[in-house]
Amino acid sequence: MRWCRYYFYNHWTYGGKKDKRLRLHPDLVPYDELPKKEQDKDDFYDPTIRDMVDAMLPEKKS
């Protein structure tokens, strides 16, 4: 979601091929329409980020 907001607020739109000059990006589509390869990235990053945040939190005492 954060990734999409960045592109939206910087006036990017959907385009079949990424073009920085014209601000077009092929991944500005609903999540279900993303290629499987792009969706699979979320499966890696979500648990990784969660584990990193957990490691930074102070240990809970029972």
N, CA, C and O atoms as a Tripos MOL2 file, in Angstrom:
@<TRIPOS>MOLECULE
protein
  248   247    62     0     0
PROTEIN
NO_CHARGES

@<TRIPOS>ATOM
      1 N           0.8270   -1.1860    0.0000 N.3       1 MET1
      2 CA          0.0000    0.0000    0.0000 C.3       1 MET1
      3 C           0.8770    1.2580    0.0000 C.2       1 MET1
      4 O           0.6090    2.2020   -0.7420 O.2       1 MET1
      5 N           1.9130    1.2670    0.8250 N.am      2 ARG2
      6 CA          2.8000    2.4250    0.8960 C.3       2 ARG2
      7 C           3.4740    2.6600   -0.4490 C.2       2 ARG2
      8 O           3.6460    3.8000   -0.8800 O.2       2 ARG2
      9 N           3.8510    1.5740   -1.1020 N.am      3 TRP3
     10 CA          4.5110    1.6550   -2.3960 C.3       3 TRP3
     11 C           3.5860    2.3480   -3.4010 C.2       3 TRP3
     12 O           4.0190    3.2430   -4.1270 O.2       3 TRP3
     13 N           2.3270    1.9440   -3.4440 N.am      4 CYS4
     14 CA          1.3630    2.5400   -4.3710 C.3       4 CYS4
     15 C           1.1410    4.0200   -4.0690 C.2       4 CYS4
     16 O           1.0500    4.8350   -4.9870 O.2       4 CYS4
     17 N           1.0540    4.3620   -2.8060 N.am      5 ARG5
     18 CA          0.8360    5.7630   -2.4300 C.3       5 ARG5
     19 C           1.9710    6.6450   -2.9340 C.2       5 ARG5
     20 O           1.7350    7.7450   -3.4330 O.2       5 ARG5
     21 N           3.1900    6.1620   -2.8030 N.am      6 TYR6
     22 CA          4.3390    6.9360   -3.2850 C.3       6 TYR6
     23 C           4.1500    7.2870   -4.7600 C.2       6 TYR6
     24 O           4.2940    8.4450   -5.1530 O.2       6 TYR6
     25 N           3.8320    6.2940   -5.5610 N.am      7 TYR7
     26 CA          3.6750    6.5280   -6.9980 C.3       7 TYR7
     27 C           2.4540    7.3980   -7.2920 C.2       7 TYR7
     28 O           2.5110    8.2710   -8.1580 O.2       7 TYR7
     29 N           1.3670    7.1690   -6.5870 N.am      8 PHE8
     30 CA          0.1520    7.9510   -6.7850 C.3       8 PHE8
     31 C           0.4120    9.4290   -6.4850 C.2       8 PHE8
     32 O           0.0810   10.2960   -7.2940 O.2       8 PHE8
     33 N           1.0030    9.7130   -5.3270 N.am      9 TYR9
     34 CA          1.2490   11.1030   -4.9350 C.3       9 TYR9
     35 C           2.2860   11.7820   -5.8120 C.2       9 TYR9
     36 O           2.3420   13.0110   -5.8600 O.2       9 TYR9
     37 N           3.0960   11.0200   -6.4950 N.am     10 ASN10
     38 CA          4.0900   11.5830   -7.4000 C.3      10 ASN10
     39 C           3.6340   11.5260   -8.8560 C.2      10 ASN10
     40 O           4.4420   11.6210   -9.7800 O.2      10 ASN10
     41 N           2.3240   11.3690   -9.0400 N.am     11 HIS11
     42 CA          1.6690   11.4840  -10.3450 C.3      11 HIS11
     43 C           2.0780   10.4240  -11.3630 C.2      11 HIS11
     44 O           2.1790   10.7110  -12.5560 O.2      11 HIS11
     45 N           2.3140    9.2010  -10.8910 N.am     12 TRP12
     46 CA          2.5670    8.0960  -11.7970 C.3      12 TRP12
     47 C           1.2330    7.4750  -12.1700 C.2      12 TRP12
     48 O           0.2640    7.5730  -11.4170 O.2      12 TRP12
     49 N           1.1820    6.8260  -13.3500 N.am     13 THR13
     50 CA         -0.0130    6.1110  -13.7820 C.3      13 THR13
     51 C           0.4040    4.7670  -14.3630 C.2      13 THR13
     52 O           1.5840    4.4820  -14.5670 O.2      13 THR13
     53 N          -0.6180    3.9550  -14.6180 N.am     14 TYR14
     54 CA         -0.3520    2.6370  -15.1870 C.3      14 TYR14
     55 C           0.2030    2.7840  -16.6020 C.2      14 TYR14
     56 O          -0.2540    3.6210  -17.3810 O.2      14 TYR14
     57 N           1.1930    1.9580  -16.9160 N.am     15 GLY15
     58 CA          1.7440    1.8720  -18.2630 C.3      15 GLY15
     59 C           2.2840    0.4780  -18.4670 C.2      15 GLY15
     60 O           2.7640   -0.1380  -17.5160 O.2      15 GLY15
     61 N           2.2220   -0.0320  -19.6680 N.am     16 GLY16
     62 CA          2.6740   -1.3930  -19.9650 C.3      16 GLY16
     63 C           4.1540   -1.6080  -19.7150 C.2      16 GLY16
     64 O           4.5870   -2.7390  -19.4920 O.2      16 GLY16
     65 N           4.9370   -0.5380  -19.7500 N.am     17 LYS17
     66 CA          6.3800   -0.6250  -19.5210 C.3      17 LYS17
     67 C           6.7850    0.5630  -18.6450 C.2      17 LYS17
     68 O           6.2840    1.6710  -18.8340 O.2      17 LYS17
     69 N           7.6860    0.3360  -17.6920 N.am     18 LYS18
     70 CA          8.1080    1.4100  -16.7970 C.3      18 LYS18
     71 C           8.8460    2.4830  -17.5860 C.2      18 LYS18
     72 O           9.7510    2.1910  -18.3680 O.2      18 LYS18
     73 N           8.4410    3.7330  -17.3650 N.am     19 ASP19
     74 CA          9.0580    4.8710  -18.0290 C.3      19 ASP19
     75 C           9.1330    6.0120  -17.0160 C.2      19 ASP19
     76 O           8.1160    6.6270  -16.6950 O.2      19 ASP19
     77 N          10.3310    6.2930  -16.5140 N.am     20 LYS20
     78 CA         10.4960    7.3230  -15.4920 C.3      20 LYS20
     79 C          10.1450    8.7100  -16.0170 C.2      20 LYS20
     80 O           9.5750    9.5170  -15.2820 O.2      20 LYS20
     81 N          10.4690    8.9980  -17.2510 N.am     21 ARG21
     82 CA         10.2040   10.3150  -17.8130 C.3      21 ARG21
     83 C           8.6970   10.5840  -17.9190 C.2      21 ARG21
     84 O           8.2310   11.6760  -17.5930 O.2      21 ARG21
     85 N           7.9480    9.5880  -18.3740 N.am     22 LEU22
     86 CA          6.4990    9.7340  -18.5140 C.3      22 LEU22
     87 C           5.7340    9.3310  -17.2530 C.2      22 LEU22
     88 O           4.5140    9.4800  -17.1800 O.2      22 LEU22
     89 N           6.4650    8.8220  -16.2650 N.am     23 ARG23
     90 CA          5.8820    8.3700  -14.9960 C.3      23 ARG23
     91 C           4.8260    7.2850  -15.2070 C.2      23 ARG23
     92 O           3.6900    7.3970  -14.7470 O.2      23 ARG23
     93 N           5.2320    6.2470  -15.9050 N.am     24 LEU24
     94 CA          4.3740    5.0900  -16.1420 C.3      24 LEU24
     95 C           4.9750    3.8820  -15.4480 C.2      24 LEU24
     96 O           6.1950    3.7230  -15.4210 O.2      24 LEU24
     97 N           4.1250    3.0250  -14.8830 N.am     25 HIS25
     98 CA          4.6190    1.8240  -14.1970 C.3      25 HIS25
     99 C           3.6460    0.6770  -14.4240 C.2      25 HIS25
    100 O           2.4400    0.8550  -14.2510 O.2      25 HIS25
    101 N           4.1450   -0.5070  -14.8110 N.am     26 PRO26
    102 CA          3.2570   -1.6350  -15.1030 C.3      26 PRO26
    103 C           2.6210   -2.2900  -13.8810 C.2      26 PRO26
    104 O           1.6770   -3.0650  -14.0290 O.2      26 PRO26
    105 N           3.1080   -2.0030  -12.6900 N.am     27 ASP27
    106 CA          2.5760   -2.6540  -11.4920 C.3      27 ASP27
    107 C           1.5300   -1.8250  -10.7590 C.2      27 ASP27
    108 O           1.1220   -2.1990   -9.6590 O.2      27 ASP27
    109 N           1.0910   -0.7280  -11.3270 N.am     28 LEU28
    110 CA          0.0500    0.0850  -10.6880 C.3      28 LEU28
    111 C          -1.3210   -0.4500  -11.0760 C.2      28 LEU28
    112 O          -2.0810    0.1860  -11.8050 O.2      28 LEU28
    113 N          -1.6050   -1.6320  -10.5670 N.am     29 VAL29
    114 CA         -2.8640   -2.3410  -10.8200 C.3      29 VAL29
    115 C          -3.3430   -2.9240   -9.4950 C.2      29 VAL29
    116 O          -2.5630   -2.9930   -8.5450 O.2      29 VAL29
    117 N          -4.5970   -3.3430   -9.4070 N.am     30 PRO30
    118 CA         -5.0430   -4.0290   -8.1880 C.3      30 PRO30
    119 C          -4.1490   -5.2470   -7.8880 C.2      30 PRO30
    120 O          -3.6550   -5.9080   -8.8020 O.2      30 PRO30
    121 N          -3.9570   -5.5200   -6.6170 N.am     31 TYR31
    122 CA         -3.0570   -6.6000   -6.1920 C.3      31 TYR31
    123 C          -3.3480   -7.9150   -6.9020 C.2      31 TYR31
    124 O          -2.4230   -8.6130   -7.3190 O.2      31 TYR31
    125 N          -4.6090   -8.2550   -7.0410 N.am     32 ASP32
    126 CA         -4.9870   -9.5210   -7.6820 C.3      32 ASP32
    127 C          -4.5610   -9.5910   -9.1460 C.2      32 ASP32
    128 O          -4.4690  -10.6790   -9.7160 O.2      32 ASP32
    129 N          -4.3030   -8.4460   -9.7470 N.am     33 GLU33
    130 CA         -3.8890   -8.4120  -11.1510 C.3      33 GLU33
    131 C          -2.3720   -8.3720  -11.3190 C.2      33 GLU33
    132 O          -1.8690   -8.4350  -12.4410 O.2      33 GLU33
    133 N          -1.6480   -8.2690  -10.2140 N.am     34 LEU34
    134 CA         -0.1840   -8.2830  -10.3010 C.3      34 LEU34
    135 C           0.2940   -9.6560  -10.7540 C.2      34 LEU34
    136 O          -0.3350  -10.6680  -10.4480 O.2      34 LEU34
    137 N           1.4070   -9.6900  -11.4850 N.am     35 PRO35
    138 CA          1.9800  -10.9910  -11.8400 C.3      35 PRO35
    139 C           2.3470  -11.7710  -10.5680 C.2      35 PRO35
    140 O           2.6960  -11.1730   -9.5510 O.2      35 PRO35
    141 N           2.2690  -13.0770  -10.6290 N.am     36 LYS36
    142 CA          2.5750  -13.9430   -9.4770 C.3      36 LYS36
    143 C           3.9500  -13.6130   -8.9010 C.2      36 LYS36
    144 O           4.1350  -13.6300   -7.6840 O.2      36 LYS36
    145 N           4.9010  -13.3160   -9.7610 N.am     37 LYS37
    146 CA          6.2640  -12.9880   -9.3320 C.3      37 LYS37
    147 C           6.2720  -11.7930   -8.3720 C.2      37 LYS37
    148 O           7.0000  -11.7980   -7.3790 O.2      37 LYS37
    149 N           5.4700  -10.7800   -8.6670 N.am     38 GLU38
    150 CA          5.3990   -9.6020   -7.8110 C.3      38 GLU38
    151 C           4.6530   -9.9080   -6.5140 C.2      38 GLU38
    152 O           5.0480   -9.4290   -5.4510 O.2      38 GLU38
    153 N           3.5900  -10.6910   -6.5850 N.am     39 GLN39
    154 CA          2.8450  -11.0730   -5.3760 C.3      39 GLN39
    155 C           3.7200  -11.8900   -4.4330 C.2      39 GLN39
    156 O           3.6160  -11.7570   -3.2130 O.2      39 GLN39
    157 N           4.5790  -12.7340   -4.9940 N.am     40 ASP40
    158 CA          5.4450  -13.5830   -4.1760 C.3      40 ASP40
    159 C           6.4230  -12.7660   -3.3410 C.2      40 ASP40
    160 O           6.8780  -13.2350   -2.2970 O.2      40 ASP40
    161 N           6.7530  -11.5590   -3.7770 N.am     41 LYS41
    162 CA          7.6580  -10.7070   -2.9980 C.3      41 LYS41
    163 C           7.0600  -10.3950   -1.6320 C.2      41 LYS41
    164 O           7.7890  -10.3110   -0.6440 O.2      41 LYS41
    165 N           5.7360  -10.2200   -1.5620 N.am     42 ASP42
    166 CA          5.0880   -9.9370   -0.2850 C.3      42 ASP42
    167 C           5.2140  -11.1050    0.6780 C.2      42 ASP42
    168 O           5.3220  -10.8990    1.8870 O.2      42 ASP42
    169 N           5.2020  -12.3130    0.1680 N.am     43 ASP43
    170 CA          5.3550  -13.4860    1.0350 C.3      43 ASP43
    171 C           6.7080  -13.5040    1.7090 C.2      43 ASP43
    172 O           6.8420  -14.0370    2.8110 O.2      43 ASP43
    173 N           7.7130  -12.9330    1.0700 N.am     44 PHE44
    174 CA          9.0470  -12.8880    1.6600 C.3      44 PHE44
    175 C           9.1770  -11.7200    2.6320 C.2      44 PHE44
    176 O           9.6440  -11.8990    3.7560 O.2      44 PHE44
    177 N           8.7720  -10.5380    2.2110 N.am     45 TYR45
    178 CA          9.0280   -9.3470    3.0110 C.3      45 TYR45
    179 C           8.1710   -9.2460    4.2580 C.2      45 TYR45
    180 O           8.6640   -8.7970    5.2930 O.2      45 TYR45
    181 N           6.9210   -9.6410    4.2060 N.am     46 ASP46
    182 CA          6.0650   -9.5040    5.3800 C.3      46 ASP46
    183 C           6.6330  -10.2340    6.5990 C.2      46 ASP46
    184 O           6.7890   -9.6060    7.6460 O.2      46 ASP46
    185 N           6.9480  -11.5240    6.5140 N.am     47 PRO47
    186 CA          7.5050  -12.1960    7.6870 C.3      47 PRO47
    187 C           8.8880  -11.6560    8.0590 C.2      47 PRO47
    188 O           9.2280  -11.6010    9.2410 O.2      47 PRO47
    189 N           9.6720  -11.2670    7.0860 N.am     48 THR48
    190 CA         11.0120  -10.7440    7.3530 C.3      48 THR48
    191 C          10.9170   -9.4560    8.1440 C.2      48 THR48
    192 O          11.6130   -9.2860    9.1450 O.2      48 THR48
    193 N          10.0660   -8.5510    7.7040 N.am     49 ILE49
    194 CA          9.9090   -7.2760    8.4060 C.3      49 ILE49
    195 C           9.3400   -7.5070    9.7990 C.2      49 ILE49
    196 O           9.7920   -6.8890   10.7640 O.2      49 ILE49
    197 N           8.3620   -8.3820    9.9110 N.am     50 ARG50
    198 CA          7.7760   -8.6810   11.2260 C.3      50 ARG50
    199 C           8.8510   -9.1940   12.1800 C.2      50 ARG50
    200 O           8.9040   -8.7750   13.3370 O.2      50 ARG50
    201 N           9.7050  -10.0940   11.7040 N.am     51 ASP51
    202 CA         10.7610  -10.6400   12.5500 C.3      51 ASP51
    203 C          11.7610   -9.5600   12.9530 C.2      51 ASP51
    204 O          12.2510   -9.5590   14.0820 O.2      51 ASP51
    205 N          12.0600   -8.6500   12.0460 N.am     52 MET52
    206 CA         12.9940   -7.5660   12.3660 C.3      52 MET52
    207 C          12.4100   -6.6390   13.4310 C.2      52 MET52
    208 O          13.1130   -6.2270   14.3530 O.2      52 MET52
    209 N          11.1340   -6.3150   13.3020 N.am     53 VAL53
    210 CA         10.4850   -5.4580   14.2870 C.3      53 VAL53
    211 C          10.4330   -6.1630   15.6320 C.2      53 VAL53
    212 O          10.7200   -5.5480   16.6590 O.2      53 VAL53
    213 N          10.0730   -7.4380   15.6470 N.am     54 ASP54
    214 CA         10.0380   -8.2020   16.8990 C.3      54 ASP54
    215 C          11.4010   -8.2150   17.5770 C.2      54 ASP54
    216 O          11.4880   -8.1420   18.8030 O.2      54 ASP54
    217 N          12.4650   -8.3080   16.7860 N.am     55 ALA55
    218 CA         13.8130   -8.3560   17.3560 C.3      55 ALA55
    219 C          14.1910   -7.0100   17.9990 C.2      55 ALA55
    220 O          15.0170   -6.9680   18.9100 O.2      55 ALA55
    221 N          13.5950   -5.9330   17.5280 N.am     56 MET56
    222 CA         13.9220   -4.6100   18.0850 C.3      56 MET56
    223 C          13.1140   -4.2860   19.3510 C.2      56 MET56
    224 O          13.4930   -3.4070   20.1260 O.2      56 MET56
    225 N          12.0070   -4.9970   19.5520 N.am     57 LEU57
    226 CA         11.1810   -4.7190   20.7260 C.3      57 LEU57
    227 C          11.8140   -5.3050   21.9830 C.2      57 LEU57
    228 O          12.4480   -6.3580   21.9300 O.2      57 LEU57
    229 N          11.6440   -4.6280   23.0980 N.am     58 PRO58
    230 CA         12.1920   -5.1770   24.3430 C.3      58 PRO58
    231 C          11.5010   -6.4970   24.6730 C.2      58 PRO58
    232 O          10.3210   -6.6950   24.3840 O.2      58 PRO58
    233 N          12.2630   -7.3810   25.2790 N.am     59 GLU59
    234 CA         11.7360   -8.6910   25.6550 C.3      59 GLU59
    235 C          10.6570   -8.5240   26.7080 C.2      59 GLU59
    236 O          10.8200   -7.7650   27.6640 O.2      59 GLU59
    237 N           9.5390   -9.2460   26.5260 N.am     60 LYS60
    238 CA          8.4530   -9.1910   27.5160 C.3      60 LYS60
    239 C           8.8150  -10.0490   28.7130 C.2      60 LYS60
    240 O           9.3540  -11.1460   28.5660 O.2      60 LYS60
    241 N           8.5120   -9.5380   29.9040 N.am     61 LYS61
    242 CA          8.7470  -10.2980   31.1290 C.3      61 LYS61
    243 C           7.4210  -10.8150   31.6410 C.2      61 LYS61
    244 O           6.4480  -10.0650   31.7220 O.2      61 LYS61
    245 N           7.3710  -12.0840   31.9830 N.am     62 SER62
    246 CA          6.1270  -12.6780   32.4870 C.3      62 SER62
    247 C           5.9560  -12.4180   33.9450 C.2      62 SER62
    248 O           4.9640  -12.8450   34.5360 O.2      62 SER62
@<TRIPOS>BOND
     1     1     2 1
     2     2     3 1
     3     3     4 2
     4     3     5 am
     5     5     6 1
     6     6     7 1
     7     7     8 2
     8     7     9 am
     9     9    10 1
    10    10    11 1
    11    11    12 2
    12    11    13 am
    13    13    14 1
    14    14    15 1
    15    15    16 2
    16    15    17 am
    17    17    18 1
    18    18    19 1
    19    19    20 2
    20    19    21 am
    21    21    22 1
    22    22    23 1
    23    23    24 2
    24    23    25 am
    25    25    26 1
    26    26    27 1
    27    27    28 2
    28    27    29 am
    29    29    30 1
    30    30    31 1
    31    31    32 2
    32    31    33 am
    33    33    34 1
    34    34    35 1
    35    35    36 2
    36    35    37 am
    37    37    38 1
    38    38    39 1
    39    39    40 2
    40    39    41 am
    41    41    42 1
    42    42    43 1
    43    43    44 2
    44    43    45 am
    45    45    46 1
    46    46    47 1
    47    47    48 2
    48    47    49 am
    49    49    50 1
    50    50    51 1
    51    51    52 2
    52    51    53 am
    53    53    54 1
    54    54    55 1
    55    55    56 2
    56    55    57 am
    57    57    58 1
    58    58    59 1
    59    59    60 2
    60    59    61 am
    61    61    62 1
    62    62    63 1
    63    63    64 2
    64    63    65 am
    65    65    66 1
    66    66    67 1
    67    67    68 2
    68    67    69 am
    69    69    70 1
    70    70    71 1
    71    71    72 2
    72    71    73 am
    73    73    74 1
    74    74    75 1
    75    75    76 2
    76    75    77 am
    77    77    78 1
    78    78    79 1
    79    79    80 2
    80    79    81 am
    81    81    82 1
    82    82    83 1
    83    83    84 2
    84    83    85 am
    85    85    86 1
    86    86    87 1
    87    87    88 2
    88    87    89 am
    89    89    90 1
    90    90    91 1
    91    91    92 2
    92    91    93 am
    93    93    94 1
    94    94    95 1
    95    95    96 2
    96    95    97 am
    97    97    98 1
    98    98    99 1
    99    99   100 2
   100    99   101 am
   101   101   102 1
   102   102   103 1
   103   103   104 2
   104   103   105 am
   105   105   106 1
   106   106   107 1
   107   107   108 2
   108   107   109 am
   109   109   110 1
   110   110   111 1
   111   111   112 2
   112   111   113 am
   113   113   114 1
   114   114   115 1
   115   115   116 2
   116   115   117 am
   117   117   118 1
   118   118   119 1
   119   119   120 2
   120   119   121 am
   121   121   122 1
   122   122   123 1
   123   123   124 2
   124   123   125 am
   125   125   126 1
   126   126   127 1
   127   127   128 2
   128   127   129 am
   129   129   130 1
   130   130   131 1
   131   131   132 2
   132   131   133 am
   133   133   134 1
   134   134   135 1
   135   135   136 2
   136   135   137 am
   137   137   138 1
   138   138   139 1
   139   139   140 2
   140   139   141 am
   141   141   142 1
   142   142   143 1
   143   143   144 2
   144   143   145 am
   145   145   146 1
   146   146   147 1
   147   147   148 2
   148   147   149 am
   149   149   150 1
   150   150   151 1
   151   151   152 2
   152   151   153 am
   153   153   154 1
   154   154   155 1
   155   155   156 2
   156   155   157 am
   157   157   158 1
   158   158   159 1
   159   159   160 2
   160   159   161 am
   161   161   162 1
   162   162   163 1
   163   163   164 2
   164   163   165 am
   165   165   166 1
   166   166   167 1
   167   167   168 2
   168   167   169 am
   169   169   170 1
   170   170   171 1
   171   171   172 2
   172   171   173 am
   173   173   174 1
   174   174   175 1
   175   175   176 2
   176   175   177 am
   177   177   178 1
   178   178   179 1
   179   179   180 2
   180   179   181 am
   181   181   182 1
   182   182   183 1
   183   183   184 2
   184   183   185 am
   185   185   186 1
   186   186   187 1
   187   187   188 2
   188   187   189 am
   189   189   190 1
   190   190   191 1
   191   191   192 2
   192   191   193 am
   193   193   194 1
   194   194   195 1
   195   195   196 2
   196   195   197 am
   197   197   198 1
   198   198   199 1
   199   199   200 2
   200   199   201 am
   201   201   202 1
   202   202   203 1
   203   203   204 2
   204   203   205 am
   205   205   206 1
   206   206   207 1
   207   207   208 2
   208   207   209 am
   209   209   210 1
   210   210   211 1
   211   211   212 2
   212   211   213 am
   213   213   214 1
   214   214   215 1
   215   215   216 2
   216   215   217 am
   217   217   218 1
   218   218   219 1
   219   219   220 2
   220   219   221 am
   221   221   222 1
   222   222   223 1
   223   223   224 2
   224   223   225 am
   225   225   226 1
   226   226   227 1
   227   227   228 2
   228   227   229 am
   229   229   230 1
   230   230   231 1
   231   231   232 2
   232   231   233 am
   233   233   234 1
   234   234   235 1
   235   235   236 2
   236   235   237 am
   237   237   238 1
   238   238   239 1
   239   239   240 2
   240   239   241 am
   241   241   242 1
   242   242   243 1
   243   243   244 2
   244   243   245 am
   245   245   246 1
   246   246   247 1
   247   247   248 2
@<TRIPOS>SUBSTRUCTURE
     1 MET1         2 RESIDUE 1 A MET
     2 ARG2         6 RESIDUE 1 A ARG
     3 TRP3        10 RESIDUE 1 A TRP
     4 CYS4        14 RESIDUE 1 A CYS
     5 ARG5        18 RESIDUE 1 A ARG
     6 TYR6        22 RESIDUE 1 A TYR
     7 TYR7        26 RESIDUE 1 A TYR
     8 PHE8        30 RESIDUE 1 A PHE
     9 TYR9        34 RESIDUE 1 A TYR
    10 ASN10       38 RESIDUE 1 A ASN
    11 HIS11       42 RESIDUE 1 A HIS
    12 TRP12       46 RESIDUE 1 A TRP
    13 THR13       50 RESIDUE 1 A THR
    14 TYR14       54 RESIDUE 1 A TYR
    15 GLY15       58 RESIDUE 1 A GLY
    16 GLY16       62 RESIDUE 1 A GLY
    17 LYS17       66 RESIDUE 1 A LYS
    18 LYS18       70 RESIDUE 1 A LYS
    19 ASP19       74 RESIDUE 1 A ASP
    20 LYS20       78 RESIDUE 1 A LYS
    21 ARG21       82 RESIDUE 1 A ARG
    22 LEU22       86 RESIDUE 1 A LEU
    23 ARG23       90 RESIDUE 1 A ARG
    24 LEU24       94 RESIDUE 1 A LEU
    25 HIS25       98 RESIDUE 1 A HIS
    26 PRO26      102 RESIDUE 1 A PRO
    27 ASP27      106 RESIDUE 1 A ASP
    28 LEU28      110 RESIDUE 1 A LEU
    29 VAL29      114 RESIDUE 1 A VAL
    30 PRO30      118 RESIDUE 1 A PRO
    31 TYR31      122 RESIDUE 1 A TYR
    32 ASP32      126 RESIDUE 1 A ASP
    33 GLU33      130 RESIDUE 1 A GLU
    34 LEU34      134 RESIDUE 1 A LEU
    35 PRO35      138 RESIDUE 1 A PRO
    36 LYS36      142 RESIDUE 1 A LYS
    37 LYS37      146 RESIDUE 1 A LYS
    38 GLU38      150 RESIDUE 1 A GLU
    39 GLN39      154 RESIDUE 1 A GLN
    40 ASP40      158 RESIDUE 1 A ASP
    41 LYS41      162 RESIDUE 1 A LYS
    42 ASP42      166 RESIDUE 1 A ASP
    43 ASP43      170 RESIDUE 1 A ASP
    44 PHE44      174 RESIDUE 1 A PHE
    45 TYR45      178 RESIDUE 1 A TYR
    46 ASP46      182 RESIDUE 1 A ASP
    47 PRO47      186 RESIDUE 1 A PRO
    48 THR48      190 RESIDUE 1 A THR
    49 ILE49      194 RESIDUE 1 A ILE
    50 ARG50      198 RESIDUE 1 A ARG
    51 ASP51      202 RESIDUE 1 A ASP
    52 MET52      206 RESIDUE 1 A MET
    53 VAL53      210 RESIDUE 1 A VAL
    54 ASP54      214 RESIDUE 1 A ASP
    55 ALA55      218 RESIDUE 1 A ALA
    56 MET56      222 RESIDUE 1 A MET
    57 LEU57      226 RESIDUE 1 A LEU
    58 PRO58      230 RESIDUE 1 A PRO
    59 GLU59      234 RESIDUE 1 A GLU
    60 LYS60      238 RESIDUE 1 A LYS
    61 LYS61      242 RESIDUE 1 A LYS
    62 SER62      246 RESIDUE 1 A SER
